[in-house]
Amino acid sequence: QQSKTKTLSGLGNLNRLLPTGTVFLYQFLSPVLSNKGHCTITIYKYLTAILVAVCGFSCFFSSFTDSYVGDDGKTHYGVVTSKGLWTSEDSKNVDLSVYKLRFGDFVHGLFALAVFGVLVLLDQKTVGCFYPLSDSSEKTLLKVLPPVVGVVSSALFMFFPNKRHGIGYPSSSTDSSQVSKSGGSEVSLTKA
């Protein structure tokens, strides 16, 4: 029981690497769409598979988003491209080209997908919908998978630190921010 609690708390720490809205949506809809793990009718399997696919894509895609504080003092979000940040509206005093696409973004995207996969595998309702696990298999997953993903994540994030504050992730004004003075006013930027 104690090892299960430690493992789940380790998974809770990994959850911070995922977009919170996506995790909430998955945890909220999973019991409903999987019929609490009893997929006696085929439609429940399809609905659960669609939920996992959409949430997995959201975790991956969110790694390619970032935010900045615009001229109006509000936080604006955009998609990271090879030329910089692509947003719905341009900011005159913010250089969006500093938010260029990096190799680390792909690493973070793939790893966010892996962490979400661990979350799905540890959800008894979702796993039970596709294939029921025996108690020994479930215990092995609970003991092995989260620590392995935790060690790999620590190593990857040491080599590829994430400085993006994209959609679904908490924004930060203190770490890795830059202040640009322009026209007497200060605009805070989150630098990639």
Wavefront OBJ file of the C-alpha trace (Angstrom):
o trace
v 0.000 0.000 0.000
v 2.840 2.389 0.852
v 4.653 1.718 -2.446
v 1.413 2.371 -4.346
v 1.034 5.713 -2.555
v 4.649 6.690 -3.352
v 4.216 5.651 -6.963
v 1.023 7.639 -7.364
v 2.592 10.712 -5.764
v 5.489 10.339 -8.243
v 2.949 10.233 -11.050
v 1.338 13.347 -9.576
v 4.655 15.147 -9.943
v 4.855 13.993 -13.563
v 1.357 15.369 -14.149
v 2.814 18.869 -13.741
v 4.552 18.299 -17.071
v 1.172 18.000 -18.807
v -1.312 20.738 -19.713
v -3.712 20.930 -16.768
v -6.836 21.446 -18.871
v -6.130 18.324 -20.907
v -5.539 16.196 -17.808
v -8.725 17.520 -16.189
v -10.738 16.851 -19.345
v -9.395 13.310 -19.579
v -10.043 12.528 -15.906
v -13.521 14.036 -16.096
v -14.648 12.301 -19.299
v -12.859 8.974 -18.941
v -15.356 7.357 -16.517
v -18.297 8.521 -18.623
v -16.971 7.533 -22.047
v -15.553 4.204 -20.858
v -18.741 3.311 -18.956
v -16.581 3.098 -15.796
v -14.365 0.513 -17.466
v -17.185 -1.769 -18.616
v -17.116 -1.459 -22.388
v -19.735 -4.075 -23.108
v -20.951 -2.102 -26.111
v -18.408 -1.335 -28.862
v -19.275 2.378 -28.948
v -17.649 2.817 -25.511
v -14.337 1.532 -26.898
v -14.498 3.975 -29.801
v -15.407 6.914 -27.564
v -12.605 6.079 -25.130
v -10.094 5.694 -27.977
v -11.132 9.072 -29.401
v -10.748 10.690 -25.959
v -7.248 9.232 -25.514
v -6.225 10.306 -29.040
v -7.543 13.879 -28.683
v -5.994 14.371 -25.246
v -2.700 12.833 -26.409
v -2.604 15.186 -29.393
v -3.350 18.112 -27.065
v -0.421 17.166 -24.813
v 1.909 16.952 -27.822
v 0.639 20.138 -29.496
v 0.793 22.213 -26.295
v 4.562 21.780 -26.293
v 4.646 23.878 -29.465
v 2.864 26.874 -27.971
v 4.175 29.822 -25.995
v 2.938 33.071 -24.513
v 4.011 36.673 -24.160
v 2.673 39.824 -22.555
v 1.589 42.191 -25.300
v 1.408 45.941 -25.629
v -1.988 45.904 -23.936
v -0.604 44.183 -20.810
v -2.505 40.959 -21.502
v -1.062 37.491 -22.023
v -1.249 36.333 -25.636
v -0.669 32.791 -26.873
v 0.695 31.558 -30.153
v 2.115 28.598 -32.024
v 5.890 28.255 -32.290
v 7.221 28.142 -35.852
v 10.668 28.149 -37.421
v 10.385 31.926 -37.899
v 9.077 32.733 -34.429
v 5.754 32.877 -32.624
v 2.654 32.876 -34.825
v -0.165 34.713 -33.049
v -3.588 36.040 -33.905
v -2.424 39.619 -33.401
v 1.014 41.164 -33.685
v 2.655 43.200 -30.977
v 4.679 46.234 -31.965
v 7.016 46.203 -28.947
v 7.591 42.441 -28.679
v 10.058 40.603 -30.889
v 8.185 37.394 -31.732
v 11.158 35.973 -33.655
v 12.902 35.007 -30.369
v 10.298 32.256 -29.887
v 11.667 30.056 -32.679
v 11.069 26.316 -32.904
v 13.827 24.266 -31.240
v 14.800 20.604 -31.143
v 13.897 20.604 -27.442
v 10.270 21.334 -28.357
v 10.047 17.969 -30.117
v 11.654 16.245 -27.130
v 9.153 17.887 -24.777
v 6.253 17.042 -27.075
v 7.189 13.374 -27.287
v 7.835 13.173 -23.583
v 4.528 14.862 -22.730
v 2.882 12.217 -24.886
v 4.769 9.483 -22.993
v 3.735 10.898 -19.610
v 0.133 11.068 -20.782
v 0.463 7.447 -21.932
v 1.543 6.473 -18.417
v -1.457 8.318 -17.017
v -3.746 6.392 -19.382
v -2.135 3.048 -18.545
v -2.646 3.665 -14.835
v -6.321 4.549 -15.287
v -8.150 1.295 -14.499
v -11.306 2.427 -16.285
v -9.589 3.100 -19.592
v -7.369 0.028 -19.464
v -10.324 -2.120 -18.380
v -12.245 -0.900 -21.397
v -9.681 -2.291 -23.846
v -8.175 -5.209 -21.937
v -8.592 -6.106 -18.282
v -5.363 -6.468 -16.310
v -4.726 -8.973 -13.599
v -3.697 -7.707 -10.181
v -0.071 -8.779 -10.673
v 0.209 -6.920 -14.002
v -1.331 -3.814 -12.491
v 1.029 -3.899 -9.510
v 4.003 -4.278 -11.828
v 2.866 -1.259 -13.867
v 2.307 0.787 -10.708
v 5.770 -0.053 -9.393
v 7.846 0.139 -12.563
v 6.386 2.551 -15.100
v 6.133 5.890 -13.197
v 9.640 5.700 -11.678
v 11.126 4.795 -15.068
v 9.317 7.686 -16.751
v 10.398 9.938 -13.854
v 14.081 9.053 -14.264
v 13.947 9.483 -18.026
v 12.098 12.798 -17.649
v 14.644 14.131 -15.174
v 17.472 13.289 -17.560
v 15.721 14.759 -20.587
v 14.702 17.964 -18.850
v 18.246 18.423 -17.602
v 19.525 18.411 -21.186
v 16.472 20.157 -22.684
v 15.060 22.601 -20.112
v 11.603 23.865 -20.971
v 11.276 27.636 -20.869
v 7.978 27.834 -22.718
v 4.745 28.859 -21.048
v 2.241 27.670 -23.596
v -1.436 26.855 -23.668
v -2.462 24.807 -20.662
v 0.751 25.379 -18.719
v 1.150 27.860 -15.879
v 2.707 31.131 -16.969
v 5.554 32.572 -15.009
v 6.709 36.147 -14.773
v 9.744 35.441 -12.625
v 11.698 32.647 -14.285
v 13.375 33.131 -17.626
v 11.589 36.392 -18.289
v 13.026 39.427 -19.903
v 11.927 43.015 -19.593
v 11.959 45.123 -22.723
v 11.753 48.874 -22.321
v 10.086 50.554 -25.201
v 8.581 53.995 -25.317
v 8.814 54.456 -21.541
v 6.698 51.395 -20.752
v 7.908 47.972 -19.643
v 6.719 44.860 -21.394
v 7.542 41.474 -19.841
v 8.509 38.716 -22.244
v 8.875 35.002 -21.771
v 11.955 34.145 -23.775
v 12.266 30.761 -25.479
l 1 2 3 4 5 6 7 8 9 10 11 12 13 14 15 16 17 18 19 20 21 22 23 24 25 26 27 28 29 30 31 32 33 34 35 36 37 38 39 40 41 42 43 44 45 46 47 48 49 50 51 52 53 54 55 56 57 58 59 60 61 62 63 64 65 66 67 68 69 70 71 72 73 74 75 76 77 78 79 80 81 82 83 84 85 86 87 88 89 90 91 92 93 94 95 96 97 98 99 100 101 102 103 104 105 106 107 108 109 110 111 112 113 114 115 116 117 118 119 120 121 122 123 124 125 126 127 128 129 130 131 132 133 134 135 136 137 138 139 140 141 142 143 144 145 146 147 148 149 150 151 152 153 154 155 156 157 158 159 160 161 162 163 164 165 166 167 168 169 170 171 172 173 174 175 176 177 178 179 180 181 182 183 184 185 186 187 188 189 190 191 192
